[in-house]
Amino acid sequence: MHGGHRDLQSFDEAEIRAAERALIRALEAPDPTAWVSAYTEDAVFVAPGAAAVQGRAALLQMAKAMKPLSS
């Protein structure tokens, strides 16, 4: 580990895939805010053609206006 971060080689692909599946379930959940907890307090969400949304509180506000996603 360097500077508190793992080496890129030390990432477990199964762990990453499990996190992806959990995020997909949250994005498809009936609760439009379910995905927000997957992001850090200082996260920045950038979507094409839209202003960046910074911070979990702003993400929560954005999520409340969203409809659940589907596959």
N, CA, C and O atoms as a Tripos MOL2 file, in Angstrom:
@<TRIPOS>MOLECULE
protein
  284   283    71     0     0
PROTEIN
NO_CHARGES

@<TRIPOS>ATOM
      1 N           0.8390   -1.1780    0.0000 N.3       1 MET1
      2 CA          0.0000    0.0000    0.0000 C.3       1 MET1
      3 C           0.8790    1.2340    0.0000 C.2       1 MET1
      4 O           1.8900    1.2950    0.7000 O.2       1 MET1
      5 N           0.4880    2.2000   -0.7810 N.am      2 HIS2
      6 CA          1.2380    3.4400   -0.8840 C.3       2 HIS2
      7 C           0.3130    4.5920   -0.5090 C.2       2 HIS2
      8 O          -0.7510    4.7580   -1.1060 O.2       2 HIS2
      9 N           0.7160    5.3860    0.4750 N.am      3 GLY3
     10 CA         -0.0820    6.5450    0.8360 C.3       3 GLY3
     11 C          -1.4900    6.2130    1.2850 C.2       3 GLY3
     12 O          -2.3950    7.0340    1.1390 O.2       3 GLY3
     13 N          -1.6930    5.0120    1.8350 N.am      4 GLY4
     14 CA         -3.0270    4.6470    2.3090 C.3       4 GLY4
     15 C          -3.9350    4.0710    1.2350 C.2       4 GLY4
     16 O          -5.0840    3.7330    1.5190 O.2       4 GLY4
     17 N          -3.4440    3.9530    0.0130 N.am      5 HIS5
     18 CA         -4.2460    3.4060   -1.0790 C.3       5 HIS5
     19 C          -3.6840    2.0540   -1.4840 C.2       5 HIS5
     20 O          -2.4760    1.8280   -1.4110 O.2       5 HIS5
     21 N          -4.5640    1.1570   -1.9120 N.am      6 ARG6
     22 CA         -4.1240   -0.1570   -2.3750 C.3       6 ARG6
     23 C          -3.4620   -0.0570   -3.7330 C.2       6 ARG6
     24 O          -3.7900    0.8210   -4.5300 O.2       6 ARG6
     25 N          -2.5330   -0.9570   -3.9930 N.am      7 ASP7
     26 CA         -1.9680   -1.1100   -5.3250 C.3       7 ASP7
     27 C          -3.0880   -1.5200   -6.2710 C.2       7 ASP7
     28 O          -4.0230   -2.2040   -5.8540 O.2       7 ASP7
     29 N          -3.0130   -1.1190   -7.5290 N.am      8 LEU8
     30 CA         -4.0410   -1.5170   -8.4900 C.3       8 LEU8
     31 C          -4.1160   -3.0300   -8.6210 C.2       8 LEU8
     32 O          -5.2040   -3.5670   -8.8280 O.2       8 LEU8
     33 N          -2.9960   -3.7330   -8.5070 N.am      9 GLN9
     34 CA         -2.9740   -5.1790   -8.6220 C.3       9 GLN9
     35 C          -3.6860   -5.8610   -7.4540 C.2       9 GLN9
     36 O          -4.0580   -7.0280   -7.5760 O.2       9 GLN9
     37 N          -3.8860   -5.1810   -6.3370 N.am     10 SER10
     38 CA         -4.4650   -5.8220   -5.1630 C.3      10 SER10
     39 C          -5.9940   -5.7820   -5.1400 C.2      10 SER10
     40 O          -6.6020   -6.3290   -4.2210 O.2      10 SER10
     41 N          -6.6220   -5.1530   -6.1220 N.am     11 PHE11
     42 CA         -8.0740   -5.1140   -6.1480 C.3      11 PHE11
     43 C          -8.6350   -6.4780   -6.5070 C.2      11 PHE11
     44 O          -8.1220   -7.1570   -7.3970 O.2      11 PHE11
     45 N          -9.6680   -6.8660   -5.8250 N.am     12 ASP12
     46 CA        -10.3240   -8.1490   -6.0570 C.3      12 ASP12
     47 C         -11.4740   -7.9170   -7.0400 C.2      12 ASP12
     48 O         -12.4330   -7.2130   -6.7240 O.2      12 ASP12
     49 N         -11.3750   -8.5060   -8.2220 N.am     13 GLU13
     50 CA        -12.4010   -8.2980   -9.2380 C.3      13 GLU13
     51 C         -13.7740   -8.7420   -8.7470 C.2      13 GLU13
     52 O         -14.7720   -8.0880   -9.0490 O.2      13 GLU13
     53 N         -13.8440   -9.8350   -7.9980 N.am     14 ALA14
     54 CA        -15.1360  -10.3010   -7.4770 C.3      14 ALA14
     55 C         -15.7440   -9.2600   -6.5430 C.2      14 ALA14
     56 O         -16.9580   -9.0580   -6.5420 O.2      14 ALA14
     57 N         -14.9090   -8.6050   -5.7550 N.am     15 GLU15
     58 CA        -15.3890   -7.5580   -4.8510 C.3      15 GLU15
     59 C         -15.9250   -6.3620   -5.6470 C.2      15 GLU15
     60 O         -16.9470   -5.7770   -5.2910 O.2      15 GLU15
     61 N         -15.2340   -6.0130   -6.7110 N.am     16 ILE16
     62 CA        -15.6770   -4.9040   -7.5640 C.3      16 ILE16
     63 C         -16.9990   -5.2580   -8.2340 C.2      16 ILE16
     64 O         -17.9130   -4.4340   -8.2710 O.2      16 ILE16
     65 N         -17.1100   -6.4700   -8.7630 N.am     17 ARG17
     66 CA        -18.3510   -6.8990   -9.4250 C.3      17 ARG17
     67 C         -19.5160   -6.9290   -8.4340 C.2      17 ARG17
     68 O         -20.6370   -6.5620   -8.7870 O.2      17 ARG17
     69 N         -19.2610   -7.3620   -7.2080 N.am     18 ALA18
     70 CA        -20.3150   -7.3750   -6.1740 C.3      18 ALA18
     71 C         -20.7720   -5.9510   -5.8750 C.2      18 ALA18
     72 O         -21.9670   -5.7080   -5.7060 O.2      18 ALA18
     73 N         -19.8390   -5.0140   -5.8100 N.am     19 ALA19
     74 CA        -20.1920   -3.6100   -5.5710 C.3      19 ALA19
     75 C         -21.0070   -3.0540   -6.7340 C.2      19 ALA19
     76 O         -21.9500   -2.2910   -6.5250 O.2      19 ALA19
     77 N         -20.6450   -3.4350   -7.9560 N.am     20 GLU20
     78 CA        -21.4150   -3.0060   -9.1320 C.3      20 GLU20
     79 C         -22.8470   -3.5200   -9.0610 C.2      20 GLU20
     80 O         -23.7980   -2.7810   -9.3140 O.2      20 GLU20
     81 N         -22.9890   -4.8090   -8.7110 N.am     21 ARG21
     82 CA        -24.3430   -5.3940   -8.6130 C.3      21 ARG21
     83 C         -25.1590   -4.6970   -7.5230 C.2      21 ARG21
     84 O         -26.3510   -4.4480   -7.7060 O.2      21 ARG21
     85 N         -24.5290   -4.3850   -6.4000 N.am     22 ALA22
     86 CA        -25.2330   -3.6930   -5.3080 C.3      22 ALA22
     87 C         -25.6820   -2.3070   -5.7620 C.2      22 ALA22
     88 O         -26.7930   -1.8800   -5.4470 O.2      22 ALA22
     89 N         -24.8270   -1.6060   -6.4980 N.am     23 LEU23
     90 CA        -25.1990   -0.2780   -6.9890 C.3      23 LEU23
     91 C         -26.3360   -0.3770   -8.0050 C.2      23 LEU23
     92 O         -27.2500    0.4470   -7.9860 O.2      23 LEU23
     93 N         -26.2930   -1.3630   -8.8810 N.am     24 ILE24
     94 CA        -27.3720   -1.5540   -9.8550 C.3      24 ILE24
     95 C         -28.6910   -1.8170   -9.1330 C.2      24 ILE24
     96 O         -29.7190   -1.2380   -9.4850 O.2      24 ILE24
     97 N         -28.6640   -2.6990   -8.1110 N.am     25 ARG25
     98 CA        -29.8960   -2.9650   -7.3420 C.3      25 ARG25
     99 C         -30.4160   -1.6710   -6.7120 C.2      25 ARG25
    100 O         -31.6230   -1.4250   -6.7110 O.2      25 ARG25
    101 N         -29.5220   -0.8530   -6.1830 N.am     26 ALA26
    102 CA        -29.9360    0.4020   -5.5540 C.3      26 ALA26
    103 C         -30.5210    1.3630   -6.5880 C.2      26 ALA26
    104 O         -31.5140    2.0380   -6.3190 O.2      26 ALA26
    105 N         -29.9060    1.4250   -7.7690 N.am     27 LEU27
    106 CA        -30.4160    2.3100   -8.8250 C.3      27 LEU27
    107 C         -31.7740    1.8590   -9.3410 C.2      27 LEU27
    108 O         -32.5730    2.6860   -9.7800 O.2      27 LEU27
    109 N         -32.0430    0.5610   -9.2950 N.am     28 GLU28
    110 CA        -33.3140    0.0260   -9.7770 C.3      28 GLU28
    111 C         -34.3630   -0.1010   -8.6760 C.2      28 GLU28
    112 O         -35.4990   -0.4870   -8.9530 O.2      28 GLU28
    113 N         -34.0070    0.2170   -7.4380 N.am     29 ALA29
    114 CA        -34.9190    0.0750   -6.2960 C.3      29 ALA29
    115 C         -36.0830    1.0620   -6.3920 C.2      29 ALA29
    116 O         -35.9580    2.1190   -7.0100 O.2      29 ALA29
    117 N         -37.2070    0.7120   -5.7800 N.am     30 PRO30
    118 CA        -38.3470    1.6390   -5.7560 C.3      30 PRO30
    119 C         -38.0080    2.9580   -5.0540 C.2      30 PRO30
    120 O         -38.5770    3.9980   -5.3890 O.2      30 PRO30
    121 N         -37.0940    2.9250   -4.0910 N.am     31 ASP31
    122 CA        -36.6640    4.1370   -3.3940 C.3      31 ASP31
    123 C         -35.6340    4.8460   -4.2720 C.2      31 ASP31
    124 O         -34.5220    4.3410   -4.4280 O.2      31 ASP31
    125 N         -35.9710    5.9970   -4.8490 N.am     32 PRO32
    126 CA        -35.0470    6.6720   -5.7540 C.3      32 PRO32
    127 C         -33.7810    7.1960   -5.0690 C.2      32 PRO32
    128 O         -32.8490    7.6270   -5.7480 O.2      32 PRO32
    129 N         -33.7390    7.1620   -3.7500 N.am     33 THR33
    130 CA        -32.5580    7.6490   -3.0300 C.3      33 THR33
    131 C         -31.6420    6.5140   -2.5700 C.2      33 THR33
    132 O         -30.6090    6.7790   -1.9550 O.2      33 THR33
    133 N         -31.9930    5.2730   -2.8480 N.am     34 ALA34
    134 CA        -31.2500    4.1170   -2.3310 C.3      34 ALA34
    135 C         -29.7820    4.1130   -2.7460 C.2      34 ALA34
    136 O         -28.9420    3.6040   -2.0040 O.2      34 ALA34
    137 N         -29.4570    4.6570   -3.8930 N.am     35 TRP35
    138 CA        -28.0870    4.6270   -4.4050 C.3      35 TRP35
    139 C         -27.1710    5.6520   -3.7560 C.2      35 TRP35
    140 O         -25.9500    5.5120   -3.8240 O.2      35 TRP35
    141 N         -27.7280    6.6690   -3.1340 N.am     36 VAL36
    142 CA        -26.9220    7.7810   -2.6230 C.3      36 VAL36
    143 C         -25.9180    7.3200   -1.5630 C.2      36 VAL36
    144 O         -24.8100    7.8530   -1.5060 O.2      36 VAL36
    145 N         -26.2700    6.3610   -0.7400 N.am     37 SER37
    146 CA        -25.3660    5.9120    0.3230 C.3      37 SER37
    147 C         -24.1080    5.2340   -0.2210 C.2      37 SER37
    148 O         -23.1450    5.0450    0.5230 O.2      37 SER37
    149 N         -24.0970    4.8680   -1.4980 N.am     38 ALA38
    150 CA        -22.9110    4.2610   -2.1030 C.3      38 ALA38
    151 C         -21.8320    5.3030   -2.3930 C.2      38 ALA38
    152 O         -20.6940    4.9500   -2.7030 O.2      38 ALA38
    153 N         -22.1770    6.5590   -2.2950 N.am     39 TYR39
    154 CA        -21.2490    7.6440   -2.6050 C.3      39 TYR39
    155 C         -20.7380    8.2980   -1.3250 C.2      39 TYR39
    156 O         -21.4470    8.3450   -0.3200 O.2      39 TYR39
    157 N         -19.5110    8.7990   -1.3670 N.am     40 THR40
    158 CA        -18.9190    9.4630   -0.2050 C.3      40 THR40
    159 C         -19.5600   10.8280    0.0210 C.2      40 THR40
    160 O         -20.2290   11.3670   -0.8610 O.2      40 THR40
    161 N         -19.3470   11.3750    1.2110 N.am     41 GLU41
    162 CA        -19.8980   12.6890    1.5700 C.3      41 GLU41
    163 C         -19.4710   13.7810    0.5910 C.2      41 GLU41
    164 O         -20.2210   14.7280    0.3580 O.2      41 GLU41
    165 N         -18.2790   13.6600    0.0190 N.am     42 ASP42
    166 CA        -17.7600   14.7000   -0.8700 C.3      42 ASP42
    167 C         -17.8050   14.2880   -2.3470 C.2      42 ASP42
    168 O         -17.1020   14.8700   -3.1730 O.2      42 ASP42
    169 N         -18.6080   13.3100   -2.6710 N.am     43 ALA43
    170 CA        -18.6840   12.8090   -4.0430 C.3      43 ALA43
    171 C         -19.1250   13.9080   -5.0100 C.2      43 ALA43
    172 O         -19.8480   14.8340   -4.6410 O.2      43 ALA43
    173 N         -18.6740   13.7770   -6.2440 N.am     44 VAL44
    174 CA        -19.0940   14.6740   -7.3160 C.3      44 VAL44
    175 C         -19.7030   13.7980   -8.4100 C.2      44 VAL44
    176 O         -19.0600   12.8730   -8.9070 O.2      44 VAL44
    177 N         -20.9340   14.0970   -8.7750 N.am     45 PHE45
    178 CA        -21.6640   13.3440   -9.7950 C.3      45 PHE45
    179 C         -21.7570   14.2350  -11.0310 C.2      45 PHE45
    180 O         -22.2710   15.3520  -10.9620 O.2      45 PHE45
    181 N         -21.2600   13.7350  -12.1550 N.am     46 VAL46
    182 CA        -21.2670   14.5100  -13.3870 C.3      46 VAL46
    183 C         -22.0270   13.7230  -14.4400 C.2      46 VAL46
    184 O         -21.6840   12.5800  -14.7440 O.2      46 VAL46
    185 N         -23.0510   14.3360  -14.9870 N.am     47 ALA47
    186 CA        -23.8280   13.7190  -16.0680 C.3      47 ALA47
    187 C         -23.6600   14.5760  -17.3180 C.2      47 ALA47
    188 O         -23.5190   15.7950  -17.2210 O.2      47 ALA47
    189 N         -23.6760   13.9510  -18.4810 N.am     48 PRO48
    190 CA        -23.5340   14.7210  -19.7220 C.3      48 PRO48
    191 C         -24.5940   15.8180  -19.8350 C.2      48 PRO48
    192 O         -25.7790   15.5770  -19.6050 O.2      48 PRO48
    193 N         -24.1580   17.0040  -20.1850 N.am     49 GLY49
    194 CA        -25.0870   18.1070  -20.4080 C.3      49 GLY49
    195 C         -25.6850   18.7190  -19.1630 C.2      49 GLY49
    196 O         -26.6170   19.5180  -19.2560 O.2      49 GLY49
    197 N         -25.1660   18.3580  -17.9870 N.am     50 ALA50
    198 CA        -25.7150   18.8980  -16.7400 C.3      50 ALA50
    199 C         -24.5710   19.4040  -15.8610 C.2      50 ALA50
    200 O         -23.4210   18.9920  -16.0160 O.2      50 ALA50
    201 N         -24.9020   20.2820  -14.9560 N.am     51 ALA51
    202 CA        -23.9100   20.7830  -14.0140 C.3      51 ALA51
    203 C         -23.5300   19.6780  -13.0380 C.2      51 ALA51
    204 O         -24.3450   18.8080  -12.7320 O.2      51 ALA51
    205 N         -22.3030   19.7120  -12.5530 N.am     52 ALA52
    206 CA        -21.8490   18.7380  -11.5560 C.3      52 ALA52
    207 C         -22.6350   18.9230  -10.2670 C.2      52 ALA52
    208 O         -22.9680   20.0430   -9.8800 O.2      52 ALA52
    209 N         -22.9230   17.8080   -9.6120 N.am     53 VAL53
    210 CA        -23.6100   17.8200   -8.3190 C.3      53 VAL53
    211 C         -22.5860   17.3500   -7.2970 C.2      53 VAL53
    212 O         -22.0250   16.2620   -7.4300 O.2      53 VAL53
    213 N         -22.3380   18.1790   -6.2640 N.am     54 GLN54
    214 CA        -21.2850   17.8440   -5.3090 C.3      54 GLN54
    215 C         -21.8480   17.6600   -3.9150 C.2      54 GLN54
    216 O         -22.6210   18.4830   -3.4250 O.2      54 GLN54
    217 N         -21.4460   16.5580   -3.2820 N.am     55 GLY55
    218 CA        -21.8160   16.2670   -1.9040 C.3      55 GLY55
    219 C         -23.0410   15.3770   -1.8000 C.2      55 GLY55
    220 O         -23.9420   15.4290   -2.6370 O.2      55 GLY55
    221 N         -23.0550   14.5620   -0.7590 N.am     56 ARG56
    222 CA        -24.1380   13.6030   -0.5850 C.3      56 ARG56
    223 C         -25.4890   14.2980   -0.3960 C.2      56 ARG56
    224 O         -26.5010   13.7940   -0.8830 O.2      56 ARG56
    225 N         -25.5310   15.4380    0.2960 N.am     57 ALA57
    226 CA        -26.7990   16.1520    0.4970 C.3      57 ALA57
    227 C         -27.3840   16.5870   -0.8440 C.2      57 ALA57
    228 O         -28.5880   16.4620   -1.0670 O.2      57 ALA57
    229 N         -26.5330   17.0990   -1.7420 N.am     58 ALA58
    230 CA        -27.0020   17.5090   -3.0680 C.3      58 ALA58
    231 C         -27.4160   16.2970   -3.8910 C.2      58 ALA58
    232 O         -28.3890   16.3560   -4.6420 O.2      58 ALA58
    233 N         -26.6680   15.1820   -3.7480 N.am     59 LEU59
    234 CA        -27.0420   13.9540   -4.4480 C.3      59 LEU59
    235 C         -28.4020   13.4580   -3.9680 C.2      59 LEU59
    236 O         -29.2210   13.0090   -4.7690 O.2      59 LEU59
    237 N         -28.6380   13.5390   -2.6750 N.am     60 LEU60
    238 CA        -29.9170   13.1040   -2.1170 C.3      60 LEU60
    239 C         -31.0550   13.9410   -2.6870 C.2      60 LEU60
    240 O         -32.1040   13.4070   -3.0470 O.2      60 LEU60
    241 N         -30.8500   15.2310   -2.7680 N.am     61 GLN61
    242 CA        -31.8720   16.1170   -3.3320 C.3      61 GLN61
    243 C         -32.1280   15.7690   -4.8040 C.2      61 GLN61
    244 O         -33.2770   15.7220   -5.2430 O.2      61 GLN61
    245 N         -31.0480   15.5240   -5.5640 N.am     62 MET62
    246 CA        -31.1810   15.1470   -6.9630 C.3      62 MET62
    247 C         -31.9180   13.8090   -7.0870 C.2      62 MET62
    248 O         -32.7880   13.6500   -7.9430 O.2      62 MET62
    249 N         -31.5650   12.8600   -6.2340 N.am     63 ALA63
    250 CA        -32.1620   11.5280   -6.2930 C.3      63 ALA63
    251 C         -33.6600   11.5570   -6.0250 C.2      63 ALA63
    252 O         -34.4150   10.7900   -6.6230 O.2      63 ALA63
    253 N         -34.0880   12.4320   -5.1380 N.am     64 LYS64
    254 CA        -35.5170   12.5240   -4.8180 C.3      64 LYS64
    255 C         -36.3420   12.9300   -6.0230 C.2      64 LYS64
    256 O         -37.5380   12.6410   -6.0790 O.2      64 LYS64
    257 N         -35.7240   13.5970   -6.9910 N.am     65 ALA65
    258 CA        -36.4320   14.0320   -8.1910 C.3      65 ALA65
    259 C         -36.3580   12.9820   -9.3070 C.2      65 ALA65
    260 O         -37.0180   13.1260  -10.3360 O.2      65 ALA65
    261 N         -35.5620   11.9330   -9.1070 N.am     66 MET66
    262 CA        -35.3760   10.9090  -10.1410 C.3      66 MET66
    263 C         -36.4250    9.8050  -10.0350 C.2      66 MET66
    264 O         -36.9930    9.5560   -8.9710 O.2      66 MET66
    265 N         -36.6590    9.1580  -11.1600 N.am     67 LYS67
    266 CA        -37.4670    7.9410  -11.1620 C.3      67 LYS67
    267 C         -36.5040    6.7710  -11.1270 C.2      67 LYS67
    268 O         -35.3820    6.8890  -11.6200 O.2      67 LYS67
    269 N         -36.9140    5.6280  -10.5520 N.am     68 PRO68
    270 CA        -36.0280    4.4620  -10.5400 C.3      68 PRO68
    271 C         -35.6260    4.0870  -11.9680 C.2      68 PRO68
    272 O         -36.4150    4.2020  -12.9060 O.2      68 PRO68
    273 N         -34.3990    3.6430  -12.1010 N.am     69 LEU69
    274 CA        -33.9080    3.1990  -13.3980 C.3      69 LEU69
    275 C         -34.2740    1.7490  -13.6200 C.2      69 LEU69
    276 O         -34.5480    1.0160  -12.6700 O.2      69 LEU69
    277 N         -34.2780    1.3410  -14.8590 N.am     70 SER70
    278 CA        -34.5170   -0.0730  -15.1560 C.3      70 SER70
    279 C         -33.4280   -0.5380  -16.0930 C.2      70 SER70
    280 O         -32.7200    0.2680  -16.6980 O.2      70 SER70
    281 N         -33.3020   -1.8420  -16.2080 N.am     71 SER71
    282 CA        -32.2210   -2.4180  -17.0340 C.3      71 SER71
    283 C         -32.2860   -1.9560  -18.4670 C.2      71 SER71
    284 O         -31.4510   -2.3500  -19.2810 O.2      71 SER71
@<TRIPOS>BOND
     1     1     2 1
     2     2     3 1
     3     3     4 2
     4     3     5 am
     5     5     6 1
     6     6     7 1
     7     7     8 2
     8     7     9 am
     9     9    10 1
    10    10    11 1
    11    11    12 2
    12    11    13 am
    13    13    14 1
    14    14    15 1
    15    15    16 2
    16    15    17 am
    17    17    18 1
    18    18    19 1
    19    19    20 2
    20    19    21 am
    21    21    22 1
    22    22    23 1
    23    23    24 2
    24    23    25 am
    25    25    26 1
    26    26    27 1
    27    27    28 2
    28    27    29 am
    29    29    30 1
    30    30    31 1
    31    31    32 2
    32    31    33 am
    33    33    34 1
    34    34    35 1
    35    35    36 2
    36    35    37 am
    37    37    38 1
    38    38    39 1
    39    39    40 2
    40    39    41 am
    41    41    42 1
    42    42    43 1
    43    43    44 2
    44    43    45 am
    45    45    46 1
    46    46    47 1
    47    47    48 2
    48    47    49 am
    49    49    50 1
    50    50    51 1
    51    51    52 2
    52    51    53 am
    53    53    54 1
    54    54    55 1
    55    55    56 2
    56    55    57 am
    57    57    58 1
    58    58    59 1
    59    59    60 2
    60    59    61 am
    61    61    62 1
    62    62    63 1
    63    63    64 2
    64    63    65 am
    65    65    66 1
    66    66    67 1
    67    67    68 2
    68    67    69 am
    69    69    70 1
    70    70    71 1
    71    71    72 2
    72    71    73 am
    73    73    74 1
    74    74    75 1
    75    75    76 2
    76    75    77 am
    77    77    78 1
    78    78    79 1
    79    79    80 2
    80    79    81 am
    81    81    82 1
    82    82    83 1
    83    83    84 2
    84    83    85 am
    85    85    86 1
    86    86    87 1
    87    87    88 2
    88    87    89 am
    89    89    90 1
    90    90    91 1
    91    91    92 2
    92    91    93 am
    93    93    94 1
    94    94    95 1
    95    95    96 2
    96    95    97 am
    97    97    98 1
    98    98    99 1
    99    99   100 2
   100    99   101 am
   101   101   102 1
   102   102   103 1
   103   103   104 2
   104   103   105 am
   105   105   106 1
   106   106   107 1
   107   107   108 2
   108   107   109 am
   109   109   110 1
   110   110   111 1
   111   111   112 2
   112   111   113 am
   113   113   114 1
   114   114   115 1
   115   115   116 2
   116   115   117 am
   117   117   118 1
   118   118   119 1
   119   119   120 2
   120   119   121 am
   121   121   122 1
   122   122   123 1
   123   123   124 2
   124   123   125 am
   125   125   126 1
   126   126   127 1
   127   127   128 2
   128   127   129 am
   129   129   130 1
   130   130   131 1
   131   131   132 2
   132   131   133 am
   133   133   134 1
   134   134   135 1
   135   135   136 2
   136   135   137 am
   137   137   138 1
   138   138   139 1
   139   139   140 2
   140   139   141 am
   141   141   142 1
   142   142   143 1
   143   143   144 2
   144   143   145 am
   145   145   146 1
   146   146   147 1
   147   147   148 2
   148   147   149 am
   149   149   150 1
   150   150   151 1
   151   151   152 2
   152   151   153 am
   153   153   154 1
   154   154   155 1
   155   155   156 2
   156   155   157 am
   157   157   158 1
   158   158   159 1
   159   159   160 2
   160   159   161 am
   161   161   162 1
   162   162   163 1
   163   163   164 2
   164   163   165 am
   165   165   166 1
   166   166   167 1
   167   167   168 2
   168   167   169 am
   169   169   170 1
   170   170   171 1
   171   171   172 2
   172   171   173 am
   173   173   174 1
   174   174   175 1
   175   175   176 2
   176   175   177 am
   177   177   178 1
   178   178   179 1
   179   179   180 2
   180   179   181 am
   181   181   182 1
   182   182   183 1
   183   183   184 2
   184   183   185 am
   185   185   186 1
   186   186   187 1
   187   187   188 2
   188   187   189 am
   189   189   190 1
   190   190   191 1
   191   191   192 2
   192   191   193 am
   193   193   194 1
   194   194   195 1
   195   195   196 2
   196   195   197 am
   197   197   198 1
   198   198   199 1
   199   199   200 2
   200   199   201 am
   201   201   202 1
   202   202   203 1
   203   203   204 2
   204   203   205 am
   205   205   206 1
   206   206   207 1
   207   207   208 2
   208   207   209 am
   209   209   210 1
   210   210   211 1
   211   211   212 2
   212   211   213 am
   213   213   214 1
   214   214   215 1
   215   215   216 2
   216   215   217 am
   217   217   218 1
   218   218   219 1
   219   219   220 2
   220   219   221 am
   221   221   222 1
   222   222   223 1
   223   223   224 2
   224   223   225 am
   225   225   226 1
   226   226   227 1
   227   227   228 2
   228   227   229 am
   229   229   230 1
   230   230   231 1
   231   231   232 2
   232   231   233 am
   233   233   234 1
   234   234   235 1
   235   235   236 2
   236   235   237 am
   237   237   238 1
   238   238   239 1
   239   239   240 2
   240   239   241 am
   241   241   242 1
   242   242   243 1
   243   243   244 2
   244   243   245 am
   245   245   246 1
   246   246   247 1
   247   247   248 2
   248   247   249 am
   249   249   250 1
   250   250   251 1
   251   251   252 2
   252   251   253 am
   253   253   254 1
   254   254   255 1
   255   255   256 2
   256   255   257 am
   257   257   258 1
   258   258   259 1
   259   259   260 2
   260   259   261 am
   261   261   262 1
   262   262   263 1
   263   263   264 2
   264   263   265 am
   265   265   266 1
   266   266   267 1
   267   267   268 2
   268   267   269 am
   269   269   270 1
   270   270   271 1
   271   271   272 2
   272   271   273 am
   273   273   274 1
   274   274   275 1
   275   275   276 2
   276   275   277 am
   277   277   278 1
   278   278   279 1
   279   279   280 2
   280   279   281 am
   281   281   282 1
   282   282   283 1
   283   283   284 2
@<TRIPOS>SUBSTRUCTURE
     1 MET1         2 RESIDUE 1 A MET
     2 HIS2         6 RESIDUE 1 A HIS
     3 GLY3        10 RESIDUE 1 A GLY
     4 GLY4        14 RESIDUE 1 A GLY
     5 HIS5        18 RESIDUE 1 A HIS
     6 ARG6        22 RESIDUE 1 A ARG
     7 ASP7        26 RESIDUE 1 A ASP
     8 LEU8        30 RESIDUE 1 A LEU
     9 GLN9        34 RESIDUE 1 A GLN
    10 SER10       38 RESIDUE 1 A SER
    11 PHE11       42 RESIDUE 1 A PHE
    12 ASP12       46 RESIDUE 1 A ASP
    13 GLU13       50 RESIDUE 1 A GLU
    14 ALA14       54 RESIDUE 1 A ALA
    15 GLU15       58 RESIDUE 1 A GLU
    16 ILE16       62 RESIDUE 1 A ILE
    17 ARG17       66 RESIDUE 1 A ARG
    18 ALA18       70 RESIDUE 1 A ALA
    19 ALA19       74 RESIDUE 1 A ALA
    20 GLU20       78 RESIDUE 1 A GLU
    21 ARG21       82 RESIDUE 1 A ARG
    22 ALA22       86 RESIDUE 1 A ALA
    23 LEU23       90 RESIDUE 1 A LEU
    24 ILE24       94 RESIDUE 1 A ILE
    25 ARG25       98 RESIDUE 1 A ARG
    26 ALA26      102 RESIDUE 1 A ALA
    27 LEU27      106 RESIDUE 1 A LEU
    28 GLU28      110 RESIDUE 1 A GLU
    29 ALA29      114 RESIDUE 1 A ALA
    30 PRO30      118 RESIDUE 1 A PRO
    31 ASP31      122 RESIDUE 1 A ASP
    32 PRO32      126 RESIDUE 1 A PRO
    33 THR33      130 RESIDUE 1 A THR
    34 ALA34      134 RESIDUE 1 A ALA
    35 TRP35      138 RESIDUE 1 A TRP
    36 VAL36      142 RESIDUE 1 A VAL
    37 SER37      146 RESIDUE 1 A SER
    38 ALA38      150 RESIDUE 1 A ALA
    39 TYR39      154 RESIDUE 1 A TYR
    40 THR40      158 RESIDUE 1 A THR
    41 GLU41      162 RESIDUE 1 A GLU
    42 ASP42      166 RESIDUE 1 A ASP
    43 ALA43      170 RESIDUE 1 A ALA
    44 VAL44      174 RESIDUE 1 A VAL
    45 PHE45      178 RESIDUE 1 A PHE
    46 VAL46      182 RESIDUE 1 A VAL
    47 ALA47      186 RESIDUE 1 A ALA
    48 PRO48      190 RESIDUE 1 A PRO
    49 GLY49      194 RESIDUE 1 A GLY
    50 ALA50      198 RESIDUE 1 A ALA
    51 ALA51      202 RESIDUE 1 A ALA
    52 ALA52      206 RESIDUE 1 A ALA
    53 VAL53      210 RESIDUE 1 A VAL
    54 GLN54      214 RESIDUE 1 A GLN
    55 GLY55      218 RESIDUE 1 A GLY
    56 ARG56      222 RESIDUE 1 A ARG
    57 ALA57      226 RESIDUE 1 A ALA
    58 ALA58      230 RESIDUE 1 A ALA
    59 LEU59      234 RESIDUE 1 A LEU
    60 LEU60      238 RESIDUE 1 A LEU
    61 GLN61      242 RESIDUE 1 A GLN
    62 MET62      246 RESIDUE 1 A MET
    63 ALA63      250 RESIDUE 1 A ALA
    64 LYS64      254 RESIDUE 1 A LYS
    65 ALA65      258 RESIDUE 1 A ALA
    66 MET66      262 RESIDUE 1 A MET
    67 LYS67      266 RESIDUE 1 A LYS
    68 PRO68      270 RESIDUE 1 A PRO
    69 LEU69      274 RESIDUE 1 A LEU
    70 SER70      278 RESIDUE 1 A SER
    71 SER71      282 RESIDUE 1 A SER
